[in-house]
Amino acid sequence: MAVIDFNSKHLTPHRRNIITSFVDSARNIIKTEGIENVTIKKLGESTKLNPATIYNYFDNVEHLLYFAKLEVFDEFNEDLSNWVKEGDDPLMVYKKVWRAFAKHSFEKPEEYREVLFSPFAKSHPDYMYQYRKIFPVENTGFPAYLEKVLLGKDIEEKLNRLIEVAKYVGYFDENSARKTNDMCLYIYEGFLNKVADGKVDKYQAYDDFCEYLEITVNALKQK
């Protein structure tokens, strides 16, 4: 079990740098040799650190590899301010964030499915939060409350935070907000699986998802 505390001052700049070094090393090995060739020995050689140091920061190699895979979100995060801006209507933000997320995830469906819905991801919801503590997203102009959304532990928590402002201003009550998130997530996961399995192309999936998103939100919103 890792001894680092991702929620306290224990996470010093030095420790952040060590974690970053291991993650970057794992990514380089994955890109050049394949994920099956990431070993403790190679990570130690690449970082010039004692390989055993890994266990001070990660529960196991799978923990580290999951961190390495989470760079798949980078393009979405960097693109977010092109979709929504500070001061935008909360309902529009809810829908546009979903559209942006669908667009980027349908470009890399296998990777997104792995980090969001794999048994490993579901059994370790804290790992995504830990990753964001080490690799925070720079706010380039999107609504400030989305910073909290991006820190959510899993997609369900992120969606709860995303819809919170729209709920606060009266677009949803507690029940309709929950149903909206549940239905949109079910629809999204279904399309992601279809794209990943080659049953529908990413463009058709995106168009259909956006249509169903509108139908769902319009049917459940309160005003």
C-alpha positions as a printed Julia matrix, in Angstrom:
223×3 Matrix{Float64}:
   0.0    0.0     0.0
   1.37   3.43   -0.95
   2.34   5.61    1.98
   1.84   8.96    0.24
  -1.17  11.0     1.28
  -2.71  12.76   -1.72
  -4.92  14.92    0.53
  -2.35  16.61    2.75
   0.8   18.71    2.88
   2.63  15.4     2.71
   2.44  15.9    -1.07
   5.53  18.13   -1.34
   7.0   19.43   -4.62
   9.78  16.83   -4.31
   7.27  14.0    -3.99
   5.22  15.4    -6.87
   8.34  15.35   -9.02
   9.03  11.71   -8.15
   5.48  10.69   -9.03
   5.66  12.66  -12.28
   8.97  11.0   -13.16
   7.52   7.52  -12.72
   4.38   8.37  -14.7
   6.36   9.95  -17.55
   8.71   6.97  -17.6
   5.81   4.53  -17.77
   4.28   6.48  -20.66
   7.55   6.46  -22.58
   7.94   2.7   -22.16
   4.31   2.12  -23.22
   4.8    4.21  -26.36
   8.11   2.65  -27.37
   7.83  -0.95  -26.15
   4.18  -1.57  -25.23
   2.41  -1.67  -21.9
   3.29  -5.34  -21.35
   6.97  -4.33  -21.14
   6.59  -1.87  -18.26
   8.54  -3.41  -15.39
   9.79  -2.17  -12.04
  13.37  -2.63  -13.24
  12.87  -0.55  -16.39
  11.11   2.18  -14.44
  14.03   2.37  -12.04
  16.57   2.53  -14.84
  14.62   5.19  -16.69
  14.08   7.46  -13.69
  17.46   6.79  -12.02
  15.51   6.05   -8.84
  15.44   3.02   -6.61
  12.66   0.85   -8.09
  11.37   0.07   -4.61
  10.54   3.77   -4.27
   7.51   3.15   -6.47
   5.73   1.48   -3.56
   5.97   4.66   -1.49
   3.74   6.38   -4.03
   1.69   3.69   -5.75
  -0.16   0.67   -4.41
   1.28  -1.45   -7.22
   2.37  -1.22  -10.86
  -1.27  -1.29  -12.02
  -1.86   1.91  -10.0
   1.02   3.58  -11.84
  -0.14   2.29  -15.23
  -3.62   3.69  -14.6
  -2.06   7.09  -13.95
  -0.15   6.75  -17.22
  -3.35   6.02  -19.13
  -5.16   9.09  -17.8
  -3.37  11.4   -20.22
  -6.16  10.37  -22.59
  -8.21  13.22  -21.03
  -5.64  15.9   -21.92
  -7.12  16.89  -25.28
 -10.61  17.18  -23.8
  -9.36  19.32  -20.91
  -7.41  21.6   -23.23
 -10.42  22.0   -25.52
 -12.97  22.67  -22.79
 -12.72  26.47  -22.85
 -13.53  26.4   -26.57
 -16.94  24.95  -25.69
 -17.91  26.87  -22.54
 -16.92  30.17  -20.94
 -17.27  31.75  -17.52
 -20.77  33.22  -17.21
 -22.45  30.81  -19.64
 -25.91  29.51  -18.73
 -25.53  26.43  -16.48
 -27.88  24.29  -18.56
 -25.92  25.13  -21.7
 -22.7   24.29  -19.86
 -24.12  20.92  -18.84
 -25.02  20.03  -22.42
 -21.88  21.42  -24.04
 -19.55  19.67  -21.61
 -21.32  16.42  -22.46
 -20.95  17.15  -26.19
 -17.26  17.96  -25.87
 -16.67  14.84  -23.79
 -18.51  12.65  -26.28
 -16.59  14.13  -29.2
 -13.19  13.47  -27.66
 -14.01  10.08  -26.19
 -15.45   8.74  -29.43
 -12.09   9.59  -31.03
 -10.36   7.2   -28.58
 -13.14   4.87  -27.45
 -11.07   1.93  -26.24
  -8.87   4.16  -24.07
 -11.84   6.03  -22.58
 -13.71   2.81  -21.89
 -10.65   1.42  -20.11
 -10.15   4.39  -17.77
 -13.85   4.98  -17.08
 -15.65   1.66  -17.06
 -13.13  -1.17  -16.66
 -13.42  -3.3   -13.5
 -10.09  -1.85  -12.35
 -11.28   1.75  -12.76
 -14.56   1.08  -10.97
 -12.84  -0.62   -8.05
 -10.36   2.24   -7.54
 -12.37   5.49   -7.79
  -9.82   7.41   -5.71
  -7.12   6.99   -8.34
  -8.59   9.55  -10.75
  -8.81  12.09   -7.92
  -5.21  11.35   -6.91
  -4.07  11.87  -10.48
  -5.68  15.29  -10.69
  -3.93  16.32   -7.47
  -0.62  15.67   -9.23
  -1.63  16.81  -12.72
  -4.16  19.65  -12.24
  -6.01  21.06  -15.24
  -5.19  24.65  -16.14
  -8.32  26.79  -16.39
  -8.02  28.58  -19.72
 -11.38  30.31  -19.51
 -14.03  27.71  -18.71
 -16.44  28.25  -15.76
 -14.57  28.03  -12.47
 -16.94  25.46  -11.0
 -15.79  22.96  -13.63
 -12.47  22.76  -11.77
 -14.37  20.93   -9.02
 -16.03  18.73  -11.64
 -12.66  17.67  -13.01
 -11.54  16.65   -9.52
 -14.42  14.19   -9.14
 -13.4   10.65   -8.23
 -15.36   8.95  -11.01
 -17.74   9.86  -13.79
 -20.8    9.65  -11.53
 -19.33  12.14   -9.07
 -18.24  14.4   -11.9
 -21.77  14.42  -13.32
 -23.29  15.19   -9.92
 -21.0   18.2    -9.63
 -21.61  19.25  -13.23
 -25.39  19.41  -12.83
 -25.26  21.06   -9.39
 -25.3   24.67  -10.65
 -28.12  23.97  -13.1
 -30.02  22.43  -10.21
 -29.28  25.43   -7.96
 -30.74  27.92  -10.46
 -33.89  25.86  -10.89
 -33.43  23.83  -14.05
 -33.68  20.58  -12.07
 -34.8   19.35   -8.69
 -32.99  16.53   -6.91
 -35.02  13.8    -8.6
 -34.88  15.17  -12.14
 -31.14  15.9   -11.82
 -30.46  12.31  -10.8
 -32.58  10.91  -13.63
 -30.95  13.22  -16.18
 -27.46  12.15  -15.17
 -28.41   8.47  -15.05
 -30.06   8.46  -18.46
 -27.32  10.48  -20.15
 -24.66   8.21  -18.68
 -26.48   5.05  -19.79
 -26.85   6.43  -23.3
 -23.24   7.62  -23.41
 -21.78   4.33  -22.22
 -23.85   2.47  -24.78
 -22.55   4.59  -27.64
 -18.97   4.43  -26.34
 -19.16   0.64  -26.34
 -20.6    0.58  -29.85
 -17.83   2.82  -31.19
 -15.14   0.85  -29.36
 -16.53  -2.42  -30.74
 -16.75  -1.07  -34.28
 -20.55  -1.3   -34.44
 -21.08   2.38  -35.29
 -18.71   5.07  -36.53
 -17.72   7.93  -34.26
 -19.52  10.6   -36.3
 -22.88   8.85  -36.27
 -22.45   8.04  -32.57
 -21.74  11.7   -31.79
 -24.74  12.97  -33.74
 -27.07  10.41  -32.18
 -25.77  10.99  -28.67
 -26.26  14.75  -28.98
 -29.82  14.21  -30.18
 -30.64  11.9   -27.26
 -28.95  14.31  -24.86
 -31.3   17.09  -25.98
 -34.35  14.83  -25.73
 -33.4   13.71  -22.22
 -32.63  17.18  -20.87
 -35.72  18.75  -22.4
 -37.94  16.01  -21.02
 -36.62  16.25  -17.48
 -35.76  19.9   -16.88
 -38.13  21.91  -14.7
 -38.23  25.14  -16.69
